[in-house]
Amino acid sequence: MAAMGGAISLAAGYAAASAFEAGSLAGAWREIDAELRCAVERLEACSGAHSNHVSESIAAACSALRRATGALTLAGLEAAARIAHATAELLQDGASSGMPRTLPIAIDALAALRAHVADIEQGIAHQPLHLLGLFTVLCEARGEPAPEPLALYFPDISARPLARRDAPLVLPPNARAQYVRDQRTRYERGLLLFLKRDPSGARAMRAALEAVERLPEGLEQHAFWAVMLAFLDALAANLLRSEDRGSRAVIRLCQRLDGRLRAMAAGGQAMCEIALHEALYFIARATPAIETLREVREKYNLEESFPPADLRWSAAGNRQLADLWIDAVSAWDRFTIGHAGALGAFCAAAEQLCLAVKGLESGLDPELASLLARMVDIGAALQREPACMSEALALEQNVALLLVGRALTGAAAADLGPQAALAATRMEEAFQGSLLRTAPQDPVLQLLFHRAQDALVARQAAAESRGVLEDIERSFAEYVREPGRAGELSRLAEPLERLDHSLELLGEASARASLAECRAQIARFSASDFVPEQPQFEQLCDAVAERLCALGARLEQLLQHHATLGARPAVAIDVELFPHPPAASQGEPVPDTTLQIGPVRIAAGTFALWSGEARMQITTLATERDTLKTHGVISDDMLGAARALAEAAASISLDTIGALARALDQALTALAIGPLSSDEEALIDQAVEVLERMVMEALELREPVPLQGLVQSLRQLASPGAASSDDPDFAGMASEEVAAAFDASGRAPGS
C-alpha cells in the first residue's frame, strides 16, 4: 500500500498534526508576522504619496490586519487580536475623515504588536495586560473611552476543577427546572438587596448559587460555579478592592449570573467564559483572606496572570536569560523522556544561566545563583551515577526550574531565599532517594509542584499512548497487506478505547475526533459483510494511515514540547519541527506549500489551523442550534462559535464565510435578549445549515457558495441597540438606577 510503503512521510504526519493545535501558534508564526509587516510597509508607503495611492495602501493594510486578527485569534492570542482589530478600525476612521492623521499612531502600534508577538515566540512570559496602555491609546485616538483592564484579561481557564464540598443533590428529572427557577428567585432577591447596598444581598446571592452548584452537573459546570461562589465570598466578606466594590463591572457580572440561571432553568448550560474571566479578575485582585479565594487563586495560577512591575525578560539586554532558561528547561525535559545525551546540554545551559544571573544587579541573585549551582552539581552527579535518576528527582528539578523562571520574570516574593533553599534540599533528598513523596509546605512551591506533577502525568499518558498507537499501526499495516485477515481488526477495539481515554486525559479534543473517524472506518473494515474493492479500498486505507501517522506526530510533539513550565506560555513551546526545510538543489523546483480555494491562496500551516477551528465551531453551532429549537434559548456558546468562526474565516480571507458568520453573530446578539418568533428561529436555522455547507466546501478546497440574500436578512434582524448581549436596557446605569428599574419591573435586569 502507498500509505504503508512510506509515501506518507513523517513531515506530512507533522503537518497533519498541526490541525490538532487549534489553541497554539504552531506553524503560523511566520504568517502572522508577515501580515503585520505587510500592514506596516503599506502604511509607511503612504508618506508623500498621492491621495489615491494612500487610500489603496490603507485598504491593503486593513486587509492584512483582518487576516492577522483571525490568525492571532486562532492562536489563542485574544489580546493581540484585539490590538490588530482596533488598529484596523483606527485606520478606517482616519481614511473616512479625509487624511490619516492617525497613521503615526497605527505604525507605532503595529511595531509594538510585532515586538509583543516576537517576545511570545521567543518564550517570554505572555502577559496580555502589557498591551493595555497601547489599547488605551488606540481607543482614545478613536474618541472612545479608555478600556477596562477586563477587556484584555485572559487567564488560563484550563485548570483542574475544584473539589466538591458537599454531596451532589439528586432530583427527579421533572423537578430540576423548578428547583433552578426557585433558586433564581432567591438570587434575584439578593441582587436587589445588593443593588440597594444592603450587605446581606451578596450572602443571599451566594446561598442561591450554592444550592445550584449542588446539582450533579459536569466538571466544567462545577468549576464554573465554584469560581462564582468564591467571587461572591469575596463580595460578601468585603474583600474586593475598594475601586471594584459596587463598580459597574461587578454589577454587570452579578446580572450576568442571573442570566446564566435563566439559561439553566430553560435546559441550557451555565458555563460562560466571559463571566469566568470577569470573576477570576476580581478574585485575583481581592485580598485572599479566606480559603475559597486562596484555593481558586492557586488552581488558576492567578498570581501570575497580572504583569509584574519589573518584567526583566522584556528588556532586550536580558534576552540572554530567557534563552538560557528555555535551553535548560528543554534539555532537562528531553533527558527525562529518555534522551541521555541531553543531560550534558542541560548542565551547560544551567551553568551559563548561573553565571548570567550573578551578573544581575538585584538582591535575588545570590539565591538564584546558589539554586542553579546546585542543579548543575546534581546534573554532573547524574552523569557519573545514572542509576540515581528517578521520577522524584525529575519532578523536583522541574519545580526548581519553575522557581527560577518565576523569579526571572519578576514574580518572586521577598521569601525567595527560603524557597530556593527548600527547593535545593528537596532536590538533594530526591537524588539520595530519601525524599518523602509529599508536596512542599511552602504555598508557592506547592503550586509549582502541582503544576510540574500535572505535566509529568501528561507526559506519561503521552508516552503510553505512543506505545499503544504503534501497536495499532502495526496491526493495521498487516491488515492492509492481507485484507483477508479482517477478523483480527476486532482485537484493536480495546487498544483504540485506551488510546481515546488517554487523549481525553490530555485534553486533545481534535485528536480524539480524528481517532473516532479511524475507529469507525476500522470497524467497517472488520465487518463480516465488508468487501474490499479497488481503488476505493486503497484510498480508505490511506486516509486511516495518514490519520494514525498524524496522531503519532502529535503525541511526539506532546512528549517533546509539553508545557511543564508554567512560567512560560504553552504557545511558546509549540515550535515548528521543520522550521528550515532543506533548500532545493539547483534546477530543482521548490515545492509549493500553499493551497488554493477559488481565488484565495492559503499557507498550508494556516489552513491546517483553520480547519480544526472551523470544524469545532461548526459542531458547536449545530449543537446549540438544537438547544435553541428545544428551549428557545440563544446560548453564550452559540454566540461565541459564530464570532470565532467569523474571525477564523478572516484569517484565511474566506470572505463569504466570514460575512455570513458575522451577520449571524450580530443577529444572535440582537435576539438573545428576548423570545424568538418562528420566522426568526427558521432564519437562524437556515444560516447555520448554510454555514455548515460552506465550511465543508472550503475543507474540500472548493470555493464556498453563499445563499443570495441570507446575509442581508440576518442584518435586518440586528437592531441598532443590540451591541451588548447582556442587558442593553440597563447598560451604563448606576447601581441605584438599576435597583429602581428592578423595583419597577419586579425582575432583575436581564430577566
C-alpha positions in Angstrom: 0.0 0.0 0.0 1.1 3.5 -0.7 0.4 4.7 2.8 2.3 1.8 4.4 5.1 1.9 2.0 6.4 5.3 3.1 4.5 7.6 0.7 3.1 9.4 3.8 6.3 11.0 5.1 6.9 11.9 8.7 6.9 15.5 7.6 3.4 15.0 6.3 2.4 13.5 9.6 3.6 16.5 11.4 1.8 18.8 9.0 -1.4 17.0 9.6 -0.8 17.0 13.4 -0.8 20.8 13.3 -4.6 20.6 12.7 -4.9 19.3 16.3 -3.4 22.5 17.7 -6.3 24.9 17.4 -5.1 26.8 20.5 -1.5 27.2 19.7 0.6 29.2 17.2 2.2 26.0 15.8 3.5 26.9 12.3 1.7 30.2 12.0 4.4 32.5 13.4 5.7 33.5 10.1 2.3 34.0 8.6 1.2 36.3 11.5 4.4 38.3 11.3 4.2 38.6 7.5 0.7 40.1 7.7 1.8 42.6 10.3 4.9 43.5 8.4 2.8 43.9 5.2 0.5 46.3 7.0 3.4 48.4 8.3 5.0 48.6 4.9 1.8 49.7 3.3 1.3 52.4 5.9 4.9 53.6 5.6 4.4 53.9 1.8 1.6 56.5 2.5 4.1 59.2 3.3 4.2 61.8 0.5 2.0 59.5 -1.8 -0.9 60.7 -3.9 -4.3 60.6 -2.1 -5.5 57.7 -4.4 -2.4 55.7 -3.5 -2.9 56.5 0.2 -6.5 55.1 0.1 -5.2 51.9 -1.7 -2.4 51.4 0.8 -4.7 51.9 3.8 -7.2 49.4 2.3 -4.4 46.9 1.8 -3.1 47.4 5.3 -6.6 46.9 6.7 -7.0 43.6 4.8 -3.7 42.4 6.1 -4.7 43.3 9.7 -8.0 41.5 9.3 -6.1 38.3 8.3 -3.7 38.9 11.2 -6.6 39.3 13.6 -8.1 36.0 12.6 -4.7 34.2 12.8 -4.0 35.7 16.2 -7.4 34.6 17.4 -6.8 31.0 16.1 -3.5 31.1 18.0 -5.2 31.9 21.3 -3.7 35.4 21.5 -7.0 37.3 22.0 -5.4 40.4 23.4 -3.1 40.8 20.4 -6.0 40.1 18.1 -7.9 43.0 19.7 -5.0 45.3 19.2 -4.8 44.4 15.5 -8.6 44.9 15.1 -8.5 48.2 16.9 -5.7 49.4 14.7 -7.6 48.5 11.5 -10.7 50.4 12.8 -8.5 53.4 13.6 -7.1 53.4 10.0 -10.6 53.1 8.6 -11.8 56.0 10.7 -8.8 58.1 9.5 -9.4 57.2 5.9 -13.1 58.2 6.0 -12.2 61.6 7.6 -10.0 62.6 4.7 -6.4 62.2 5.9 -5.0 59.6 8.1 -3.7 61.8 10.9 -3.7 58.5 12.8 -1.0 57.0 10.6 1.9 57.5 13.1 -0.2 56.0 15.9 -1.1 53.0 13.8 2.5 52.4 12.7 3.8 52.6 16.3 1.0 50.3 17.5 1.9 47.7 14.9 5.6 47.9 15.8 4.7 47.3 19.4 2.4 44.5 18.5 5.1 42.7 16.4 7.5 43.0 19.3 4.9 41.5 21.6 4.3 38.5 19.4 8.0 38.1 18.8 8.6 38.0 22.6 6.0 35.3 23.0 7.6 33.3 20.2 10.9 33.6 22.0 9.4 32.2 25.2 9.0 35.4 27.2 6.1 35.1 29.7 2.8 36.0 27.9 1.0 38.9 29.7 -1.9 40.2 27.7 -2.3 43.2 30.2 1.0 44.5 29.0 -1.0 45.7 25.9 -3.5 47.7 28.0 -1.6 51.0 27.6 -1.4 50.5 23.8 -5.1 49.6 23.7 -5.9 52.7 25.6 -4.0 54.9 23.1 -5.9 53.3 20.2 -9.3 53.8 21.8 -8.6 57.4 22.8 -7.4 58.1 19.2 -10.8 57.0 18.0 -12.6 59.2 20.6 -13.7 56.2 22.7 -13.4 55.9 26.5 -10.4 54.2 27.9 -11.0 50.4 28.0 -11.3 48.5 31.3 -8.4 46.1 32.1 -11.0 43.3 31.9 -11.0 43.8 28.1 -7.5 42.3 27.9 -7.7 39.9 30.9 -7.4 36.3 29.5 -6.3 33.9 32.3 -5.8 30.2 31.7 -9.1 28.6 32.5 -8.0 25.0 31.8 -7.2 24.3 35.5 -8.3 21.2 37.3 -11.8 21.7 38.8 -12.1 22.4 42.5 -13.2 19.5 44.7 -16.9 19.3 45.7 -17.5 20.2 49.3 -21.0 18.6 49.5 -22.6 15.5 48.0 -24.5 16.1 44.8 -28.2 16.8 45.1 -30.2 14.3 43.0 -33.6 15.4 41.9 -36.3 13.8 39.7 -35.9 14.9 36.1 -39.2 16.8 36.1 -38.2 18.7 39.3 -34.9 20.1 38.2 -36.2 23.1 36.2 -38.5 24.3 39.0 -35.6 23.9 41.5 -33.4 26.2 39.4 -36.2 28.7 39.0 -36.7 28.8 42.7 -33.0 29.4 43.3 -33.1 32.1 40.6 -35.8 33.9 42.5 -33.7 33.7 45.7 -30.7 35.1 43.7 -32.7 38.0 42.3 -33.9 39.0 45.8 -30.3 39.0 46.9 -29.3 41.0 43.8 -32.0 43.6 44.6 -30.6 44.0 48.2 -27.0 44.2 46.8 -28.0 47.0 44.4 -29.6 48.9 47.3 -26.2 48.5 49.1 -27.5 46.1 51.7 -24.6 43.8 52.8 -26.9 40.8 53.2 -27.6 40.8 49.4 -24.2 39.2 48.5 -24.8 36.5 51.1 -28.3 35.7 49.7 -26.9 35.5 46.2 -24.2 33.1 47.3 -26.7 30.9 49.1 -28.8 30.6 45.9 -25.7 29.7 43.8 -24.5 27.2 46.4 -27.8 25.4 46.1 -27.5 25.3 42.3 -23.9 24.2 42.5 -25.0 21.0 44.3 -26.8 19.7 41.2 -24.9 16.9 39.5 -23.5 18.8 36.5 -20.3 18.0 34.6 -16.9 19.0 35.7 -16.8 22.2 33.6 -20.1 23.4 35.1 -19.0 22.6 38.6 -15.7 24.5 38.1 -17.7 27.5 36.8 -20.0 27.6 39.9 -17.1 27.0 42.3 -15.4 30.2 40.9 -18.6 32.2 41.1 -19.1 31.1 44.8 -15.5 32.3 45.5 -16.3 35.7 43.8 -19.5 36.1 46.0 -17.5 35.1 49.1 -15.1 38.0 48.3 -18.1 40.3 47.7 -19.8 39.2 50.9 -16.7 39.5 53.0 -15.8 42.9 51.6 -12.5 41.6 50.3 -12.7 43.2 46.8 -10.6 46.2 46.1 -12.3 49.5 47.0 -12.5 50.6 43.3 -14.1 47.3 42.4 -16.9 47.2 45.1 -20.1 48.4 43.6 -18.5 49.1 40.3 -20.4 48.8 37.0 -18.2 45.7 36.1 -19.2 43.9 39.3 -22.9 44.8 38.9 -22.6 43.6 35.3 -21.2 40.2 36.4 -23.9 39.8 39.0 -26.5 40.5 36.3 -24.7 38.0 34.0 -25.0 35.3 36.6 -28.8 35.9 36.8 -28.8 35.3 33.0 -26.9 32.0 33.5 -29.6 30.8 35.9 -32.2 31.8 33.4 -30.5 29.7 30.7 -30.0 26.8 33.1 -33.7 26.8 34.1 -34.5 26.6 30.3 -32.3 23.5 30.0 -29.2 25.2 28.8 -25.6 25.3 30.1 -24.5 27.7 32.8 -20.9 27.9 31.7 -19.9 31.3 30.3 -16.3 32.1 29.6 -16.9 35.9 29.8 -18.3 35.6 33.3 -15.5 33.2 34.3 -12.8 35.7 33.1 -14.5 38.5 35.0 -14.9 36.6 38.2 -11.2 35.4 38.1 -10.1 39.1 37.5 -11.9 40.3 40.7 -10.6 37.3 42.7 -7.0 37.9 41.5 -7.3 41.5 42.7 -9.1 40.6 46.0 -7.5 40.2 49.4 -7.0 36.4 49.8 -8.1 36.3 53.4 -10.4 33.2 53.1 -9.8 29.6 52.0 -12.0 29.6 48.9 -10.2 32.6 47.4 -6.8 31.1 48.1 -7.9 27.8 46.5 -9.1 29.5 43.3 -6.0 31.7 43.1 -3.8 28.6 43.3 -5.8 26.4 41.0 -5.9 29.1 38.2 -2.4 30.5 38.9 -3.9 34.0 39.3 -0.8 35.4 40.9 1.0 35.3 37.6 -2.0 36.5 35.5 -1.0 40.1 36.0 2.2 41.6 34.7 4.9 42.1 37.3 6.2 45.6 37.9 9.7 44.6 36.7 9.5 42.1 33.8 13.2 41.7 33.3 12.9 39.4 30.3 11.2 42.1 28.2 14.4 44.1 28.2 16.4 43.3 25.1 19.7 43.3 27.0 18.5 40.4 29.2 17.0 38.3 26.4 20.0 36.0 27.0 18.5 35.0 30.4 15.3 33.9 28.7 17.2 31.9 26.0 19.4 30.2 28.6 16.5 29.3 30.8 14.5 27.8 27.9 17.6 25.9 26.8 18.0 24.4 30.3 14.3 23.5 30.6 14.2 22.0 27.1 17.3 19.9 27.7 16.1 18.6 31.1 12.7 17.6 29.6 14.5 15.7 26.8 16.6 14.0 29.4 13.6 12.9 31.5 11.9 11.2 28.5 15.0 9.1 27.7 17.5 11.3 25.7 20.6 10.6 27.8 22.7 13.0 25.7 20.6 15.9 26.7 22.0 15.9 30.3 25.2 17.5 29.2 23.3 20.2 27.3 21.3 20.8 30.5 24.4 21.2 32.7 26.0 23.6 30.1 22.8 25.8 29.9 22.2 25.8 33.6 25.9 26.8 34.3 25.8 29.7 31.8 22.5 30.8 33.3 24.1 30.8 36.8 26.9 33.0 35.5 24.5 35.4 33.8 22.3 35.6 37.0 25.4 36.5 39.1 25.9 39.5 36.8 22.5 41.0 37.5 22.1 43.9 40.0 19.4 42.6 42.3 19.0 41.2 45.8 17.6 38.0 44.3 20.8 37.0 42.5 22.6 35.1 45.3 19.6 32.8 46.0 19.1 32.1 42.3 22.8 31.5 41.6 23.0 29.1 44.6 20.0 27.2 43.4 21.3 27.0 39.8 24.7 25.9 41.0 23.1 23.0 43.0 21.2 22.0 39.9 24.5 21.9 37.9 26.1 19.8 40.6 23.2 17.2 40.6 23.4 17.1 36.8 27.1 16.3 36.9 26.5 13.7 39.6 23.9 12.0 37.4 26.4 11.8 34.6 28.6 9.8 36.9 25.8 7.8 38.6 22.9 7.4 36.1 21.2 5.0 38.5 20.4 7.9 40.9 17.9 9.3 38.4 14.2 8.9 39.5 10.8 10.2 38.9 11.0 12.2 42.1 14.2 13.9 41.0 12.7 14.7 37.6 9.8 16.4 39.4 11.9 18.3 41.9 14.3 19.6 39.2 11.3 20.8 37.3 10.0 22.6 40.4 13.3 24.3 40.9 13.4 25.4 37.2 9.9 26.8 37.6 11.0 28.7 40.7 14.0 30.2 38.7 11.7 31.2 35.8 9.2 32.7 38.2 12.0 34.8 39.8 13.4 35.9 36.5 10.1 37.2 35.3 9.9 39.5 38.3 7.2 37.5 40.1 9.3 36.4 43.0 8.4 37.5 46.5 10.7 38.5 49.4 10.9 34.9 50.6 12.7 33.6 47.6 15.7 32.8 49.7 13.9 30.2 51.9 12.1 28.9 48.9 15.3 28.4 46.9 16.9 26.7 49.9 13.9 24.3 50.3 13.9 23.5 46.6 17.7 22.7 46.8 17.1 20.5 49.9 14.3 18.6 48.2 16.5 18.1 45.1 19.3 16.7 47.2 17.0 14.3 49.1 15.4 13.1 45.8 18.9 12.4 44.4 19.8 10.4 47.6 16.4 8.6 47.5 15.3 9.8 50.9 12.6 12.4 49.9 9.1 11.8 51.2 6.7 11.9 48.3 4.7 14.8 49.6 4.2 18.3 48.3 6.3 21.1 49.9 4.7 23.1 52.6 5.6 26.5 51.1 2.4 27.7 49.2 4.4 28.9 46.1 6.5 25.7 45.9 3.3 23.7 46.4 1.7 25.5 43.4 4.8 24.8 41.3 4.9 21.2 42.5 1.3 20.5 41.4 2.0 22.2 38.0 5.1 20.1 37.4 3.2 17.0 38.6 0.4 17.6 36.2 2.8 17.9 33.3 4.6 14.7 34.3 1.3 12.8 34.3 0.5 14.2 30.9 3.9 13.2 29.6 3.4 9.7 30.9 0.0 9.5 29.3 1.5 10.7 26.0 4.3 8.1 26.2 1.8 5.3 26.9 -0.4 6.5 24.1 2.5 6.4 21.7 3.2 2.8 22.5 -0.4 1.8 22.1 -0.6 3.7 18.8 2.5 1.9 17.5 0.8 -1.4 18.1 -2.4 -0.3 16.4 -0.4 0.9 13.3 1.5 -2.4 13.1 -1.8 -4.4 13.2 -3.4 -2.2 10.7 -0.4 -2.4 8.4 -0.7 -6.2 8.5 -4.3 -6.0 7.6 -3.6 -3.7 4.6 -1.1 -6.2 3.3 -3.5 -9.1 3.8 -7.1 -7.9 3.7 -8.3 -11.4 4.3 -7.3 -11.1 7.9 -10.1 -8.6 8.7 -11.2 -10.6 11.7 -8.1 -9.7 13.5 -9.1 -6.0 13.4 -11.7 -6.7 16.1 -8.8 -7.0 18.5 -8.0 -3.3 18.1 -11.2 -2.3 19.8 -9.6 -2.4 23.3 -6.3 -0.5 22.4 -8.3 2.1 20.5 -10.5 2.6 23.5 -7.4 3.0 25.7 -5.9 5.5 23.3 -9.2 7.5 23.3 -9.1 7.7 27.1 -5.5 8.9 27.1 -6.3 11.6 24.6 -9.2 12.7 26.7 -6.9 13.0 29.7 -4.5 15.1 27.6 -7.3 17.4 26.5 -6.8 16.6 22.8 -10.3 17.1 21.6 -9.4 17.4 17.9 -7.1 14.4 18.1 -10.0 12.4 19.6 -12.3 13.4 16.8 -9.7 12.2 14.2 -9.3 8.9 16.2 -13.1 8.4 16.2 -13.1 8.6 12.4 -10.3 5.9 12.3 -12.2 3.7 14.8 -15.4 4.0 12.7 -13.5 3.0 9.5 -11.7 0.2 11.1 -15.0 -1.1 12.4 -16.4 -1.1 8.9 -13.3 -3.0 7.6 -13.8 -5.7 10.3 -17.5 -6.2 9.5 -18.3 -9.6 8.1 -20.0 -8.2 5.0 -17.3 -5.8 4.0 -15.7 -6.5 0.6 -12.5 -4.6 -0.3 -12.9 -3.1 -3.7 -10.2 -1.1 -5.5 -9.5 1.8 -5.8 -11.8 2.9 -3.0 -10.3 0.4 -0.5 -6.8 1.7 -1.1 -8.0 5.3 -0.7 -9.8 4.5 2.6 -6.7 2.7 3.9 -4.5 5.7 3.0 -6.9 8.0 4.9 -6.8 5.9 8.0 -3.0 5.5 7.8 -2.5 9.3 7.4 -4.6 10.0 10.4 -2.8 7.5 12.5 0.5 9.0 11.4 -0.7 12.4 12.3 -1.7 11.2 15.8 1.7 9.8 16.3 3.3 13.1 15.3 1.0 14.9 17.7 1.9 12.6 20.6 5.6 13.1 19.8 5.1 16.8 20.0 3.4 16.4 23.4 6.3 14.3 24.6 8.9 16.8 23.5 7.2 20.1 24.0 4.6 19.7 26.7 4.2 22.8 28.8 5.9 21.5 32.0 6.9 25.1 32.8 4.0 27.2 33.8 6.2 30.3 33.9 6.3 30.4 30.1 3.1 30.0 28.0 2.2 26.9 26.1 2.2 28.8 22.8 5.9 29.4 23.2 6.6 25.6 23.4 4.7 24.6 20.2 7.5 25.4 17.9 7.8 24.3 14.3 9.5 21.0 14.0 10.8 21.7 10.5 11.5 25.5 10.6 14.1 25.5 7.9 13.3 22.9 5.1 16.4 21.9 3.1 17.0 24.2 0.2 16.2 22.7 -3.2 19.2 21.8 -5.3 19.9 24.0 -8.3 17.4 23.4 -11.0 15.0 21.5 -8.7 11.6 23.2 -8.3 10.8 24.4 -4.9 7.7 22.5 -3.6 4.5 24.6 -3.3 3.3 24.7 0.3 0.1 26.7 -0.4 -3.4 25.6 -1.1 -6.0 27.4 -3.3 -9.7 27.9 -2.6 -11.2 29.8 -5.5 -9.1 32.9 -6.0 -7.6 32.7 -2.5 -4.2 31.1 -1.8 -3.6 29.9 1.8 -0.4 28.7 3.5 -0.8 25.0 4.4 0.0 25.5 8.0 -2.5 28.3 8.4 -5.2 26.2 6.6 -4.5 23.3 9.0 -5.1 25.6 12.0 -8.2 27.0 10.4 -9.7 23.6 9.5 -9.5 22.3 13.1 -11.0 25.6 14.5 -13.8 25.6 11.8 -14.8 22.0 12.5 -15.0 22.7 16.2 -17.1 25.9 15.9 -19.5 24.4 13.3 -20.1 21.4 15.6 -20.8 23.9 18.5 -23.2 25.9 16.3 -25.1 22.7 15.3 -25.4 21.5 18.9 -26.5 24.9 20.2 -29.0 25.2 17.3 -30.7 22.1 18.7 -30.8 23.7 22.1 -32.4 26.8 20.6 -35.0 24.7 18.9 -35.9 22.8 22.1 -35.7 25.5 24.7 -35.8 28.8 22.8 -32.5 30.0 24.4 -29.6 31.5 22.5 -26.6 30.3 24.5 -23.2 32.1 25.0 -21.6 29.1 23.3 -23.6 29.8 20.2 -22.7 33.4 20.2 -19.0 32.6 20.8 -19.0 30.0 18.0 -20.4 32.4 15.4 -17.9 35.1 16.4 -15.0 32.7 16.4 -15.9 31.3 13.0 -16.1 34.8 11.6 -12.6 35.7 12.9 -11.2 32.4 11.7 -12.5 32.9 8.2 -10.9 36.4 8.2 -7.5 34.7 8.9 -7.5 33.0 5.5 -9.6 35.6 3.6 -12.7 33.4 3.1 -14.9 36.5 3.0 -18.1 34.8 2.1 -18.0 32.6 5.2 -16.8 35.5 7.3 -19.6 37.8 6.2 -22.3 35.1 6.9 -20.8 34.3 10.3 -20.5 38.0 11.3 -24.1 38.6 10.2 -25.2 35.5 12.3 -23.3 36.8 15.3 -25.0 40.2 15.0 -28.4 38.6 14.7 -27.9 36.3 17.6 -26.6 39.2 19.8 -29.7 41.2 19.0 -32.1 38.3 19.6 -30.5 37.0 22.8 -32.4 39.5 24.9 -35.9 38.2 24.2 -38.1 35.3 22.9 -37.7 34.4 19.2 -40.5 34.2 16.7 -40.9 31.1 14.5 -39.6 33.1 11.5 -36.5 34.2 13.4 -35.8 30.7 14.5 -36.2 29.4 10.9 -33.8 32.1 9.6 -31.1 31.2 12.3 -31.5 27.5 11.5 -31.1 28.2 7.8 -28.0 30.3 8.4 -26.3 27.5 10.5 -27.1 25.0 7.7 -25.6 27.2 5.0 -22.5 27.8 7.2 -22.1 24.1 7.6 -22.3 23.5 3.9 -19.9 26.4 3.1 -17.3 25.3 5.6 -17.4 21.7 4.2 -16.9 23.2 0.7 -13.8 25.1 1.9 -12.5 22.0 3.7 -12.7 20.1 0.4 -10.8 23.0 -1.2 -13.9 24.2 -3.2 -15.0 27.8 -3.2 -17.8 28.3 -0.7 -21.1 29.4 -2.5 -23.2 31.8 -0.4 -27.0 31.9 -0.4 -28.3 35.0 -2.0 -29.9 37.5 0.4 -29.2 35.5 3.6 -26.6 37.9 5.0 -28.9 40.9 4.4 -31.8 39.1 6.1 -29.7 38.4 9.1 -28.5 42.0 9.3 -32.1 43.2 9.3 -32.7 41.3 12.5 -29.9 43.1 14.2 -31.3 46.2 15.8 -29.1 49.3 16.3 -29.1 48.9 20.1 -28.1 45.3 20.2 -24.4 45.8 20.7 -24.4 44.0 24.1 -25.9 40.6 24.7 -26.2 41.1 28.4 -28.7 43.8 29.4 -28.7 46.8 26.9 -31.7 48.5 28.6 -29.6 48.7 31.8 -26.2 49.4 30.3 -24.4 52.4 31.8 -26.8 52.8 34.7 -25.5 53.4 38.2 -26.4 50.8 40.8 -29.3 53.0 42.2 -30.8 53.3 38.8 -30.6 49.6 38.2 -32.3 48.9 41.5 -35.1 51.4 40.7 -35.6 49.6 37.3 -35.6 46.3 39.2 -38.3 47.5 41.6 -40.4 48.9 38.8 -40.3 45.7 36.8 -40.3 43.2 39.6 -37.5 41.3 37.9 -33.7 41.6 37.8 -32.1 43.2 34.7 -31.8 40.6 32.0 -34.8 38.5 33.2 
